[in-house]
C-alpha cells in the first residue's frame, strides 16, 4: 500500500466515532461494499444497519469498503495495491464474503470497477473457490437484479436486516461444502435468490418466453423479505464522521415506506406496508442525537405524514433536518422547528405542474396545498424553497409543462409577499428530472419518452426560468436517465452491456454498438400487460392485478386513497397475498 493511500485511510478513520474494530479470526469475515465513494456511502443508513447487526455477533466481523476517490484509483495500480477494507486494511479478496449494498442503478459500473480493483473476476462463472462469495443487497436487489445476474453468486431480495442473521447461520453450517452445494443450502432461505439456478428463454421478438429452473430445489418465486416491526431494531447512524454528506449528523429512520400510492414511485410500492417508529422510540433516537452530536436528520419517505411529528419535534433539543416534505401534510410545528434549527432551504415535491397530471400520477395534492405549504415556509423565515418536478410523465402535454412555470410563478408571489416586509428575498429552485418507468409500479408498462423530446422540454423551461428573478432550474441529463431506465428495466442480456460499458469507460452508446444491442427495446418500447417482465419472478406482496388496475385508473384520472394499514386488502400486502 502506498503512503498516500495509507495516510488517507488513517485520516478518515481518525475522524470517525463508533467504528468497530475486531481481531482477525472470526468464523465469518464479511466485507460490506458500497459502490460509491466514502462520502456518499457513509450517508446510507442501510450500510450502518447491516454493519451494526453483523458486528453485534460474536462469530462475525464486518468491515467496510468503498469505491476509491477518482484521483486515487491510479494509485492502486501504481502501488500494486488491491482494494482493501477500511478497518483492517486487508485486501477484499481475502474475505469470506463480499456483500454489496446497492441503492442506485447509476452505480452498476462502480460494482465492476471495485471487483477489478479487488482482483476478483466480474463474471462469476470464472471465479474460483478461493474467491469470496459475492452477494447483492440493497433496494436494487429487490426490484430487478437481472441485469446484474452475471456478476453475483446470490441476491438477498428485500430488507436485509430481516434476512442477514439467517444467512450467516446457514453459511456457517455449510461453508465447508463446494461452492455449488453451499449455494444450494443458501437457496433454502426465504428471500435468497441464486441467479445461476435459473435460465431464461426468449421469443423471436426478444421478449421473455419463460424462466426455467436449472436446480430442482430452486423456488419459482422469490418472496421479498420485510421487517414487520421497525421498532424492533430502529435504523440509525452507527458511525459519525464529518467526512460525509451529513457531516457529524445522527440519522434516524422514523418512517419506512409510504402509503400514498404515487403511480410513478417504485420505493412507495417496494416498501409497503408503511411503518412508523413509535413515538417513544423516536424520542429515544432524538435523545441519542442530542447526546452524541446535537444534530438529528429524520429519515423517511413521508416524514410529514408521521402522526406524532409535532410531539417528536418538541422532544428534539438540538438541530433537526429532513429531506423533502409533502405539501398537504406539512405542519406548522415542523416548519417552525426546522426554522429554529437554522434551515435555509425546504424541499417539497409537486411532481407535476397541472392538477390534471397530478391526478394521473395520484399525487394527491392540490395547488392550494402547495401554496399553503410555501406560505408556512416563507412565513417562518426560511428564505429558499426547492420544488421537485418530473417531465415526460404518461399523458403529459406541452400545456402540462407550461403549468410548471405557472405554479412556480404563483409560489414566487407567495415568496414576495413575505420577502418585501423583510427586505430580503431567497431563491426558488426548480429541480426537474425525467420520468423513468420503474418495475413494480403501475407505470412499469409505459415507455420512457425519447431523449430528444425531453431535452426540448428542458430547453423551454430553462429559457423561461432565466427571465424570472430569484429562480433557477437544475436537472439531470436525460441521456443518463435513459441509462437508468435501461438498467432498471433490463433483463439478463443487459449484463453483457454493463461489462462492455465498463471496459469502454462508461461509453454506453459505443458498448451497445459493439454488441449490436437495441437499447430502445428496453427503454422506449411500450410493454403489453401480458408480457413476461424480467422481474415477474419476485413477489413484493403487491398483486399484479392491482398494479394493472392502477394503470387503468391513471388514464381515467381517478384518485386512490392512502393505505389503511391492517384494515385494507386492496393491494394484497396486508393480507400476505402473492403477486402471481
C-alpha positions in Angstrom: 0.0 0.0 0.0 1.3 3.4 -0.9 1.9 6.0 1.8 -0.7 8.3 0.2 -3.4 5.7 0.4 -2.5 4.7 4.0 -2.5 8.2 5.2 -5.8 9.0 3.6 -7.5 6.0 5.3 -5.9 6.8 8.6 -7.3 10.3 8.4 -10.8 9.0 7.6 -10.8 6.5 10.5 -9.4 9.0 12.9 -12.3 11.4 12.3 -14.9 8.6 13.0 -16.8 7.9 16.2 -18.4 4.5 16.6 -16.1 2.4 14.4 -16.0 -1.3 15.3 -12.6 -3.0 15.3 -12.4 -6.8 15.7 -9.4 -9.0 15.7 -8.9 -11.3 12.8 -10.1 -14.9 13.0 -13.9 -14.5 13.3 -15.8 -17.5 11.9 -17.3 -15.4 9.2 -15.4 -12.4 7.8 -17.5 -10.1 5.6 -16.6 -7.1 3.6 -19.6 -4.7 3.2 -19.2 -2.8 0.0 -21.0 0.3 -1.1 -20.3 1.0 -4.8 -19.6 4.7 -4.5 -17.2 6.9 -2.5 -16.9 7.0 1.2 -18.6 10.4 1.3 -21.7 9.0 -0.4 -21.7 5.5 1.1 -21.4 6.7 4.7 -24.6 8.7 4.2 -26.5 5.4 3.6 -28.4 4.1 6.6 -28.6 0.6 5.1 -24.8 0.4 5.4 -24.9 1.5 9.1 -27.7 -1.0 9.9 -26.0 -4.1 8.4 -22.6 -3.1 9.8 -24.2 -2.9 13.3 -26.1 -6.2 13.1 -23.2 -8.2 11.8 -20.7 -6.7 14.3 -23.1 -7.4 17.2 -22.5 -11.1 16.5 -19.5 -12.8 18.2 -19.0 -15.1 15.3 -18.8 -12.4 12.6 -16.7 -9.5 11.7 -17.9 -6.9 9.2 -15.6 -4.2 7.6 -16.5 -1.5 5.1 -15.2 -1.0 1.6 -16.0 1.9 -0.8 -15.1 3.0 -4.3 -11.9 5.0 -4.1 -12.0 8.7 -5.0 -11.3 9.2 -8.6 -8.0 10.8 -8.1 -6.8 7.7 -6.1 -7.7 4.9 -8.5 -4.5 5.1 -10.5 -2.6 4.9 -7.2 -3.8 1.4 -6.6 -2.2 0.2 -9.9 1.0 2.2 -9.4 1.5 0.7 -5.9 0.2 -2.8 -6.8 -2.5 -2.4 -4.1 -5.7 -4.4 -4.2 -8.9 -2.8 -2.9 -8.9 -3.2 0.8 -11.4 -2.8 3.7 -11.1 0.2 5.9 -10.9 -1.2 9.4 -8.0 -3.7 8.9 -6.6 -2.6 5.5 -6.9 -6.2 4.5 -7.4 -7.0 0.8 -11.1 -7.5 -0.1 -10.1 -10.7 -1.9 -9.2 -12.3 1.4 -12.6 -12.1 3.0 -15.1 -14.9 3.1 -18.0 -12.8 1.7 -18.1 -9.6 -0.3 -21.5 -8.1 0.1 -22.6 -5.2 -2.0 -25.3 -2.8 -0.8 -26.6 -1.1 -4.0 -29.1 1.7 -4.0 -28.8 3.2 -7.5 -28.6 1.9 -11.0 -26.0 4.5 -11.8 -23.5 2.7 -9.5 -23.6 -0.6 -11.5 -20.4 0.3 -13.3 -18.8 1.1 -10.0 -19.5 -2.5 -8.9 -17.4 -3.8 -11.8 -14.7 -1.3 -11.0 -14.5 -2.4 -7.4 -14.3 -6.0 -8.5 -11.5 -5.1 -10.9 -9.6 -3.3 -8.2 -10.0 -6.2 -5.9 -8.6 -8.7 -8.3 -12.0 -10.6 -8.5 -13.4 -11.5 -11.9 -16.6 -9.7 -12.7 -18.1 -12.9 -14.4 -19.0 -15.2 -11.6 -18.5 -18.2 -13.9 -14.7 -17.8 -14.0 -14.2 -17.2 -10.3 -12.6 -19.9 -8.2 -13.4 -21.5 -4.8 -10.8 -19.2 -3.3 -12.7 -16.1 -4.2 -15.1 -14.5 -1.8 -18.8 -15.3 -2.2 -20.1 -12.2 -3.9 -23.6 -11.2 -2.9 -26.1 -8.4 -3.7 -28.3 -6.5 -1.3 -30.0 -3.0 -1.1 -33.0 -1.7 -2.9 -31.6 -2.7 -6.3 -31.7 -6.3 -5.2 -35.4 -6.5 -4.9 -36.9 -4.6 -7.9 -34.8 -6.2 -10.7 -31.5 -7.9 -10.1 -31.5 -9.5 -13.5 -29.0 -7.1 -15.3 -26.6 -8.0 -12.5 -27.2 -11.7 -12.7 -23.8 -12.5 -14.3 -21.8 -10.8 -11.5 -23.4 -12.1 -8.3 -23.4 -15.5 -6.7 -26.5 -14.7 -4.8 -29.0 -12.0 -4.0 -30.9 -11.2 -0.8 -34.3 -9.9 -2.1 -35.8 -7.5 0.4 -35.0 -5.7 3.6 -31.5 -7.0 4.5 -31.8 -6.8 8.3 -34.6 -9.3 8.2 -32.5 -12.0 6.4 -28.9 -11.3 7.2 -28.7 -13.2 10.5 -30.4 -16.3 9.0 -28.0 -16.1 6.1 -24.9 -16.1 8.3 -26.2 -19.1 10.3 -26.7 -21.2 7.1 -23.4 -20.0 5.6 -21.5 -21.1 8.7 -23.2 -24.5 8.8 -22.4 -25.2 5.1 -19.2 -23.3 4.3 -17.0 -26.4 4.0 -19.1 -27.6 1.0 -18.1 -26.8 -2.5 -19.5 -23.5 -3.9 -22.4 -25.1 -5.7 -23.5 -27.1 -2.7 -23.1 -24.1 -0.5 -25.4 -22.1 -2.8 -28.0 -24.9 -2.8 -28.1 -24.7 1.0 -28.4 -20.9 1.0 -31.2 -21.0 -1.6 -33.4 -22.6 1.1 -33.5 -19.3 2.9 -36.7 -17.3 2.1 -35.7 -14.2 0.0 -32.3 -15.7 -1.2 -32.1 -15.8 -5.0 -29.3 -17.7 -6.8 -29.3 -16.3 -10.4 -27.2 -19.3 -11.6 -30.0 -21.7 -10.7 -32.2 -20.3 -13.5 -32.2 -20.0 -17.2 -34.3 -17.7 -19.5 -35.7 -18.4 -22.9 -36.8 -15.7 -25.3 -39.3 -15.3 -28.1 -38.1 -14.3 -31.6 -39.2 -10.7 -30.9 -36.8 -10.6 -27.9 -39.4 -10.7 -25.2 -39.1 -13.3 -22.4 -40.7 -16.7 -23.3 -40.1 -18.4 -19.9 -37.8 -18.7 -16.9 -36.5 -22.2 -16.3 -35.3 -23.7 -13.1 -32.0 -25.4 -13.6 -31.8 -26.6 -10.0 -34.8 -28.6 -8.7 -34.6 -27.1 -5.2 -34.8 -23.6 -6.5 -38.0 -21.7 -5.9 -40.0 -20.5 -8.9 -41.0 -17.3 -7.0 -38.7 -15.3 -4.7 -40.7 -13.5 -1.9 -39.3 -10.2 -0.7 -38.2 -10.2 2.9 -39.9 -7.5 5.0 -39.1 -6.3 8.5 -42.6 -6.2 10.0 -41.8 -4.0 13.0 -39.2 -1.3 12.6 -39.5 -0.6 16.4 -37.7 -3.9 17.0 -34.5 -2.6 15.5 -34.6 1.1 14.6 -32.2 2.1 11.8 -29.9 4.9 12.8 -26.3 6.1 12.4 -23.7 3.8 13.9 -20.6 5.8 12.9 -20.5 9.6 13.0 -18.0 11.4 10.8 -17.6 14.9 9.3 -16.4 13.4 6.0 -19.9 12.8 4.6 -22.9 14.5 3.1 -24.5 14.7 6.5 -21.5 16.0 8.4 -21.5 14.7 12.1 -25.3 14.4 12.0 -27.1 11.5 13.6 -29.5 10.0 11.1 -32.6 8.1 12.4 -35.3 6.4 10.3 -38.7 7.3 11.8 -40.8 6.0 8.9 -40.4 3.3 6.3 -42.5 3.1 3.2 -45.2 5.3 2.0 -48.9 4.5 1.6 -49.8 7.3 -0.8 -49.6 5.2 -4.0 -48.0 7.7 -6.3 -48.1 5.7 -9.5 -44.5 6.5 -10.7 -42.8 5.8 -7.3 -41.1 2.4 -7.1 -40.0 2.9 -3.5 -43.5 3.6 -2.5 -44.6 0.1 -3.6 -41.4 -1.8 -2.7 -41.5 -0.7 0.9 -45.2 -1.4 1.6 -46.7 -1.6 4.1 -45.8 1.8 5.6 -44.4 1.5 9.1 -43.8 4.1 11.7 -41.4 4.2 14.6 -43.3 4.5 17.9 -43.2 8.0 19.5 -41.1 6.8 22.5 -38.6 5.1 20.3 -38.4 8.2 18.1 -37.8 10.3 21.2 -35.1 7.9 22.2 -33.4 8.5 18.9 -33.6 12.2 19.5 -32.0 11.8 22.9 -29.2 9.8 21.4 -28.6 12.5 18.8 -28.6 15.3 21.4 -26.0 13.3 23.4 -23.8 12.4 20.5 -23.7 15.5 18.3 -26.7 17.7 18.9 -28.0 17.3 15.4 -30.5 14.8 14.0 -31.5 14.0 10.5 -35.0 12.5 10.3 -35.2 9.8 7.6 -38.3 8.5 5.9 -40.2 8.6 2.6 -43.2 10.5 4.0 -41.9 12.4 7.1 -44.6 14.9 7.3 -47.1 12.0 7.4 -45.6 10.8 10.7 -48.6 11.1 13.0 -46.7 12.4 16.0 -44.4 14.8 14.2 -45.3 17.7 16.4 -44.6 15.8 19.6 -41.3 14.5 18.2 -40.2 18.0 17.2 -40.9 19.2 20.8 -38.6 16.4 22.1 -35.6 17.4 19.9 -33.3 19.8 21.7 -30.7 20.2 19.1 -30.8 20.8 15.3 -33.1 18.9 13.1 -33.1 18.3 9.3 -35.3 16.5 6.8 -35.2 15.7 3.1 -38.4 16.7 1.4 -41.9 17.2 2.8 -45.4 16.6 1.5 -47.3 19.8 0.8 -50.6 18.6 2.1 -49.4 17.2 5.5 -46.6 19.6 6.4 -47.3 21.1 9.8 -46.5 24.5 11.3 -44.8 22.7 14.3 -42.3 21.0 11.9 -41.7 24.1 9.8 -41.1 26.2 13.0 -38.7 23.6 14.3 -36.8 23.5 11.1 -36.5 27.3 11.0 -35.3 27.2 14.6 -32.6 24.7 13.6 -31.3 27.2 11.0 -32.7 25.6 7.9 -32.4 27.9 4.9 -34.0 25.7 2.3 -37.0 23.3 2.4 -38.0 20.9 -0.4 -41.4 19.9 -1.5 -42.4 17.8 -4.5 -45.4 18.8 -6.6 -44.0 16.4 -9.3 -46.3 17.9 -11.9 -47.4 21.5 -12.7 -51.1 20.8 -13.5 -53.9 19.5 -11.4 -54.8 17.1 -14.2 -51.4 15.4 -14.3 -51.1 15.2 -10.5 -54.4 13.2 -10.7 -52.9 10.9 -13.3 -49.9 10.1 -11.0 -52.1 10.0 -7.9 -50.0 12.7 -6.2 -53.0 13.7 -4.1 -52.0 17.3 -3.6 -53.6 20.5 -5.0 -52.1 23.8 -5.9 -53.8 25.2 -2.8 -51.8 22.7 -0.7 -48.6 23.7 -2.4 -49.2 27.5 -1.9 -50.2 26.9 1.7 -47.0 25.0 2.4 -45.0 27.8 0.7 -46.8 30.3 2.9 -45.8 28.5 6.0 -42.2 28.0 4.9 -41.6 31.6 3.9 -43.6 32.9 6.8 -41.3 31.0 9.2 -38.4 33.0 7.8 -37.0 30.1 5.7 -35.9 32.0 2.5 -35.3 29.3 0.0 -37.6 26.6 -1.5 -36.8 23.8 -3.8 -39.6 22.3 -5.9 -39.3 18.8 -7.5 -40.9 18.2 -10.9 -40.9 15.3 -13.3 -41.3 15.8 -17.1 -42.2 13.1 -19.5 -44.9 11.6 -17.3 -47.6 9.5 -19.1 -50.2 11.7 -20.9 -48.1 14.8 -20.4 -48.8 17.6 -22.9 -47.0 20.9 -23.6 -49.6 22.6 -21.6 -48.7 20.5 -18.6 -45.0 21.6 -19.0 -46.1 25.2 -19.1 -48.1 24.7 -15.9 -44.8 24.0 -14.1 -43.9 27.7 -14.8 -47.3 28.9 -13.8 -47.2 27.1 -10.5 -43.6 28.3 -9.9 -44.7 31.9 -10.5 -47.6 31.5 -8.1 -45.2 30.2 -5.5 -42.9 33.2 -6.1 -45.8 35.6 -5.5 -46.2 34.0 -2.0 -42.4 34.4 -1.5 -42.5 38.1 -2.5 -45.4 38.7 -0.1 -43.2 37.6 2.8 -39.9 39.0 1.4 -41.0 42.6 0.9 -41.6 43.4 4.5 -38.3 41.6 5.5 -36.3 43.4 2.9 -34.7 40.3 1.6 -35.6 37.5 -0.8 -34.3 34.0 -1.2 -34.3 31.7 -4.2 -36.8 29.2 -5.7 -35.1 26.2 -7.3 -36.9 24.0 -9.8 -35.4 20.6 -9.8 -36.7 19.0 -13.0 -36.0 15.4 -13.8 -37.2 13.0 -16.5 -39.8 10.2 -15.8 -38.2 6.8 -15.7 -40.7 4.0 -15.7 -39.8 1.6 -12.9 -40.6 -2.1 -12.0 -43.4 -2.8 -9.6 -45.3 0.5 -10.3 -48.5 0.9 -12.3 -46.3 2.6 -15.0 -44.0 -0.3 -15.4 -45.6 -1.0 -18.8 -45.1 2.6 -20.0 -42.2 3.6 -22.4 -39.8 6.4 -21.4 -40.1 9.5 -23.6 -37.3 9.9 -26.1 -34.2 11.9 -25.0 -34.6 14.4 -27.8 -38.1 15.3 -26.7 -37.1 15.6 -23.1 -34.2 17.9 -24.0 -36.6 20.2 -25.9 -38.8 20.5 -22.8 -35.8 21.2 -20.6 -34.6 23.9 -23.0 -38.0 25.5 -23.0 -38.1 25.6 -19.2 -34.5 26.8 -18.9 -35.2 29.7 -21.3 -38.4 30.7 -19.4 -36.9 30.5 -15.9 -34.0 32.7 -16.9 -36.5 35.6 -17.3 -37.8 35.1 -13.7 -35.9 36.8 -10.9 -34.5 34.8 -8.0 -35.4 31.5 -9.6 -33.2 28.8 -11.1 -33.6 25.4 -12.7 -31.4 22.3 -12.2 -31.8 18.9 -13.8 -30.1 15.6 -14.6 -29.3 14.8 -18.2 -32.0 12.8 -20.0 -29.3 10.7 -21.6 -28.2 9.4 -18.2 -31.8 8.9 -17.1 -32.2 6.8 -20.3 -29.4 4.6 -19.0 -31.1 4.4 -15.6 -34.3 3.2 -17.4 -32.2 0.6 -19.3 -30.7 -0.8 -16.1 -33.9 -0.8 -14.1 -36.0 -2.5 -16.8 -33.4 -4.7 -18.5 -33.1 -8.5 -18.5 -30.1 -10.7 -18.1 -28.8 -9.8 -21.6 -28.1 -6.3 -20.3 -25.3 -7.7 -18.2 -23.1 -8.0 -21.3 -23.7 -4.3 -22.0 -22.7 -3.4 -18.5 -19.5 -5.3 -18.9 -18.8 -3.6 -22.3 -19.6 -0.2 -21.0 -17.2 -0.6 -18.1 -14.5 -1.7 -20.5 -15.2 1.4 -22.6 -15.0 3.8 -19.6 -18.8 4.3 -19.4 -19.5 4.9 -23.0 -22.9 3.2 -23.2 -23.6 4.0 -26.9 -20.3 2.6 -28.0 -20.8 -0.5 -26.0 -24.3 -1.0 -27.4 -22.9 -0.5 -31.0 -20.2 -3.1 -30.4 -22.8 -5.7 -29.2 -25.4 -4.8 -31.8 -27.9 -4.2 -29.0 -31.0 -2.1 -29.4 -31.3 -0.4 -26.1 -34.6 1.2 -27.1 -36.1 -2.3 -26.8 -35.8 -1.9 -23.0 -36.4 1.9 -22.6 -38.8 3.4 -25.2 -40.9 0.4 -26.1 -44.4 0.2 -24.6 -44.9 -3.2 -22.9 -48.1 -5.3 -23.1 -49.6 -6.1 -19.8 -49.5 -9.8 -20.8 -45.7 -9.7 -21.4 -43.4 -11.6 -19.1 -41.3 -9.0 -17.4 -37.8 -9.6 -16.2 -38.8 -9.0 -12.6 -42.0 -11.0 -12.5 -40.4 -13.8 -10.5 -40.1 -11.5 -7.5 -43.1 -11.3 -5.1 -43.1 -7.9 -3.3 -46.5 -8.6 -1.9 -48.4 -6.2 -4.2 -50.7 -8.1 -6.6 -50.0 -7.6 -10.3 -53.7 -7.2 -11.0 -53.7 -4.3 -8.5 -50.9 -2.6 -10.5 -52.9 -3.2 -13.7 -56.0 -1.6 -12.2 -54.0 1.4 -11.0 -52.5 1.7 -14.5 -56.1 1.9 -15.9 -57.1 4.4 -13.2 -54.2 6.6 -14.0 -55.6 7.3 -17.5 -59.0 7.8 -16.1 -57.6 10.4 -13.6 -59.1 8.5 -10.7 -57.7 9.0 -7.1 -56.6 6.1 -5.0 -56.7 6.9 -1.3 -53.8 6.2 1.1 -53.2 2.9 2.8 -55.3 1.9 5.8 -52.7 -0.4 7.2 -54.1 -3.6 8.7 -57.7 -2.9 7.7 -57.3 -2.9 3.9 -56.9 -5.8 1.4 -56.8 -3.6 -1.7 -53.2 -4.2 -3.0 -52.5 -7.6 -1.2 -49.6 -6.6 1.0 -51.6 -6.6 4.3 -53.2 -10.0 3.6 -49.9 -11.6 2.6 -51.2 -12.4 -0.9 -49.0 -13.4 -3.7 -48.4 -11.1 -6.7 -48.9 -14.0 -9.0 
